[in-house]
Amino acid sequence: MKYIASCSGGKDSVATVILAHIHNEPLDLIVFSEVMFDENISGEYPEQIDFVKNVLFPKFNEWGYETKILHSNKTYLDCFH
């Protein structure tokens, strides 16, 4: 069995990962699902995606956790039109 945490970068999901780390709970992978506006533009707030990519996930990697940013094969514009 694999233990995977979905982390949005918000306070609740970040607290969940921190508590799992503090209490030595098994955690094999931490994922963030990035919604894309189009092929090149993120649909996430710039401050949020910057925090996830440049602060949060590097810290989780430093703690020894594997992290991945997931993308759908469809963007917002694909679904809108």
Salt bridges, closest charged atoms under 4 A:
ASP12 OD2 - LYS11 NZ 3.98
GLU34 OE1 - HIS71 NE2 2.71
GLU62 OE2 - LYS59 NZ 3.05
GLU66 OE2 - LYS68 NZ 3.82
